[in-house]
Amino acid sequence: MSDRYFAKVVLVQDKFTVVINAGSDKEVKIGKKFLIVGLGEVIVDPDTKQELERLEIVRGNAQVTHVQEKIATLRSSEYDKKADAREIKKVTARGGIAMFSGPQDTVTETTKPGEQISREFRGVQVGDFAIAV
């Protein structure tokens, strides 16, 4: 394995969680960040016909959530945000001073920020690589 690739994915636990073959024995700590990539085809320069390198296919960013001696569990650290929810309330007041001038409308608009949801890894598989970032 090249120096660029710190570890390999050895288990895809679910669409948000993977396990790599490096743990406390390689000084992995909770919170450490990685870029998970798969390797694609070899890219060839069309002019020189020289092989440049293999294309890295980004599966997602991850962060260590659990560490054992020889393995670590990583969870996707990318998020998508649901759309903000907008609510408009209209209240018509009757009575009091409003009796003399007619009904009064009060309009209140509130915006509830959209919820953050974890983004799935994109096509992650056993054998993909973890690059320390």
BELPE-V683523 format. One record per backbone hydrogen bond with DSSP energy under -0.5 kcal/mol. NH is the residue of the N-H (numbers start at 1). CO is the residue of the C=O. E is the energy in kcal/mol with one decimal. If there is no record, write none. Layout:
BEGIN
nh=NH co=CO e=E
nh=NH co=CO e=E
END
This chain:
BEGIN
nh=5 co=2 e=-1.0
nh=6 co=4 e=-0.8
nh=6 co=130 e=-1.8
nh=7 co=130 e=-1.4
nh=9 co=128 e=-3.1
nh=10 co=19 e=-3.0
nh=11 co=19 e=-1.4
nh=13 co=11 e=-0.8
nh=13 co=17 e=-1.2
nh=14 co=17 e=-1.7
nh=17 co=14 e=-0.7
nh=18 co=74 e=-2.4
nh=19 co=11 e=-2.5
nh=20 co=72 e=-2.4
nh=21 co=8 e=-1.8
nh=22 co=20 e=-0.8
nh=24 co=68 e=-2.7
nh=25 co=69 e=-2.6
nh=26 co=23 e=-2.1
nh=27 co=24 e=-1.7
nh=28 co=23 e=-2.0
nh=31 co=64 e=-2.2
nh=32 co=29 e=-2.1
nh=34 co=62 e=-2.6
nh=35 co=131 e=-2.6
nh=36 co=34 e=-0.5
nh=36 co=60 e=-3.0
nh=37 co=35 e=-0.5
nh=37 co=129 e=-2.6
nh=38 co=57 e=-2.6
nh=40 co=38 e=-0.5
nh=40 co=55 e=-3.8
nh=43 co=53 e=-2.7
nh=45 co=50 e=-2.8
nh=49 co=45 e=-2.2
nh=52 co=43 e=-3.4
nh=53 co=43 e=-0.7
nh=55 co=41 e=-2.5
nh=57 co=38 e=-3.5
nh=57 co=55 e=-0.6
nh=58 co=56 e=-0.7
nh=59 co=36 e=-3.1
nh=60 co=36 e=-1.3
nh=62 co=34 e=-2.9
nh=63 co=75 e=-2.2
nh=64 co=32 e=-2.5
nh=65 co=73 e=-3.0
nh=66 co=73 e=-1.3
nh=68 co=71 e=-2.9
nh=72 co=20 e=-1.5
nh=73 co=66 e=-2.8
nh=74 co=18 e=-3.2
nh=75 co=63 e=-2.5
nh=76 co=16 e=-2.7
nh=77 co=61 e=-2.4
nh=80 co=117 e=-2.9
nh=82 co=115 e=-2.8
nh=85 co=112 e=-2.7
nh=87 co=110 e=-2.9
nh=89 co=108 e=-3.2
nh=91 co=106 e=-3.0
nh=93 co=91 e=-0.6
nh=93 co=104 e=-3.6
nh=98 co=95 e=-1.2
nh=99 co=96 e=-1.5
nh=100 co=97 e=-1.5
nh=101 co=97 e=-1.0
nh=102 co=98 e=-1.7
nh=104 co=93 e=-1.7
nh=106 co=91 e=-3.0
nh=108 co=89 e=-3.0
nh=108 co=106 e=-0.5
nh=110 co=87 e=-2.9
nh=112 co=85 e=-3.3
nh=113 co=111 e=-0.6
nh=117 co=80 e=-3.0
nh=119 co=78 e=-2.9
nh=121 co=15 e=-2.7
nh=122 co=59 e=-2.7
nh=123 co=121 e=-1.0
nh=127 co=9 e=-2.7
nh=128 co=125 e=-2.1
nh=129 co=37 e=-3.3
nh=130 co=7 e=-2.7
nh=131 co=35 e=-2.9
nh=131 co=129 e=-0.5
nh=132 co=130 e=-0.5
nh=133 co=33 e=-2.1
END
